[in-house]
Structures are given as structure tokens and as C-alpha cells.
Amino acid sequence: MSDPPATSGPDEGSLTGGSLTGAGLIVAMGPVDAVVGERLKPFGAMVEVGRQGTTIDALLPDATALIARGNSVVDRSVISAAPRLAVIGRSGIGVELVDLVAASERAIPVVVTPRAGTNAVAEGALAQILHLVKRLGPLTTLVREGRWAERESVELGDLDGATLGIVGLGRIGRRLGALCSVLGMRILAYDPYANAADAAELRVELTDLATLAESADVISLHAPLTPETRHLVDAAFLARVRPGAILVNCGRGGLVDLAAVHVALLDGRLSGVGLDVYEPEPPAPAGHPIFGHPAVVLTPHVLGLSRSGRRRTFEDMADGMAAVLAGGRAPDIANPEIYRRAPSGRDDDLGGLA
């Protein structure tokens, strides 16, 4: 794939008001809900990569819109091979597999859906927390194996009076804090971008990462993956946690050093681990040794895809992409700087750990 000059690209309709109605292909790099095709129909034909032998290389020259699903990689070579590309849609908020620099050089908005799965992910994190605190895995095994007489050998925990430590006080972290506060938990949070007044209004105590590790009975991760947050939970962090703590990761797989987490689980520093995200995704077929531990609960990065969460994710993504293709602006994009430097520039701010 040859690289055109960085300043070349589609009509900058998203910035100047030019509509791209019926202009080209809407290329989906994976399955999407029917609502996406319906809402983007005025702007071109929807084509899913791999259907009827279609390849990404053959579709990119005519693509005006690109939908990144799951583990789809939208790097500089992909963007460069799509000279008419006007918008990229991401069904979620994770954009580590999208080259934002290359997209921004072409003034291509990368549409994200930060509000769509908020409740679903927060509820999923709480479900994992409850599963681990109430020891549902071992108790299920006891009943299944006819070991009823051993039921009192499994010690059950409580959330009432316990302390929750949230890493990343964005929408999901705030929602989880609200849910757990109702259950009687004290809420701590680490987020260098959080507003102290907002946190106080939510009855959340902001603290540093070390204090959170030392104080929390349950630690739940909801930060984005950046160079600064990669392996935020490592051996040094885990050495600080109070014995018997529970760790749940519904953020990004790379936030944790899984080998160090496994060691902490084996030596009792952690009493339970919940994972909805992995690095890589999907995990290798053989999995990781931690996957077989009885105090671990695993879900395949689907906690944000409840019935309503999934529907709203696709609706929000399609609506944002349609706004761009119609010559307007999407409400939520991962590279808002392209709007700030536009002639009509609005100072959008998507800051914080979502």
C-alpha cells in the first residue's frame, strides 16, 4: 500500500459543511447491527470485509467511511490506501488499534461511543465483584459435586462496609461507584484528570495510586490503555495491596501484568480476579495459567454488549458517522483536535479517563 502525501485526503466535509451523500462505500471491518446499514444508507453501500470474498485492499480505494470492529487494525497503511476516507467509526471507546495521528493528519474524525455501554460495563464489573466476593464459583462446584456438607468451609465476603478502589473515574468508573455506594461501600478513586469538586459531589475520595492499593478491598480498573497506564498493576503495585483483595479489570488487558497478578493470586495477596479484557484479544488458544484458577471469573470482552448496550453502541456510532458524512460534526470523537484547528473551531474537550 503506497503512502500518498499526509495532507491529501477526502473532501473535508466534516469541517467545511460539504455533504458526502451517496459518495462511496461504507466498509465494515467486521459484523455490525442492521441499524448501522439503515442509518448510513444515504451515504453509500455497506460492505463487510470478507463477505463474498471481498478484501480490505480491494475496498479501501472507494471507501468514504470505515467501521473498525473488535481487533481490527486501522494503521497508517490502511488510512493511506483510502484516499476518499472521510470518517472512521469505532464501536466502543478503545482506539489503541487506530492510528489517530494518521487520521488527524487527514482531518478524519474517529467516532467513538463513550456513553453507549456505560451502564452495561459498570453492571458487569459489579457482577464480577459479587461473583468473587460471594464465592459463587466454589459454591457452584460444591453443589454440583454433591459436597453439601462442606458448604460452611467456603468463607463468604461482604460489600457493605468494604472499600472499593476505582482506577479511572470516567463515566464507567463513576457509575460503578454510584452502584457500590448504594451497597454500603466506601469509594476511593485514582484518576489524575478527575475534578475534585465533581468527585466530592459523587462522594468519591480521590487518592494516589499507592494509597488506593493499600486501602481497597476491591480494585476495579476502568482506565484507557496508554504508555503511562500499561502494566499499571504490576508486581510493585500488587505488593502494596491488602491481603485477600479482589481485582477486576474491565478496562484494557494491557493495564495489568497478568503474570504478576497470577503470582499474587497464588500467594494469597489476591483472593479473586475478574477479567473481561485481555492482551492480546482473543487470548492464545492455550490461554494463561491464571485462567484455570478457581478464584478467577472470565468473560470474553462482552460486558458492554448487553441488549441495550449493544444497540446503543451501534446507534451512537452510526449517528456520529452520519453527522460527519452529512457535513456536520460527530458529538464524540477520539481526535477532537481536528475540530479545534478548523476555521470554525469549537473547543471540544473529551478529557478524563473514560
Secondary structure, 3 states (H helix, E strand, C coil): CCCCCCCCCCCCHHHHCCCCCCCEEEEECCCCCHHHHHHHHHHEEEEECCHHHCCHHHHHHHEEEEEECCCCCECHHHHHCCCCCCEEEECCCCCCCECHHHHHHCCCCEECCCCCCHHHHHHHHHHHHHHHHCCHHHHHHHHHCCCHHHHHHCCCCCCCCCEEEEECCCHHHHHHHHHHHHCCCEEEEECCCCCHHHHHHCCCEECCHHHHHHHCCEEEECCCCCCCCCCCECHHHHHHCCCCEEEEECCCHHHECHHHHHHHHHCCCEEEEEECCCCCCCCCCCCCHHHHCCCEEECCCCCCCCHHHHHHHHHHHHHHHHHHHCCCCCCCECCCHHHHCCCCCCCCCCCCCC
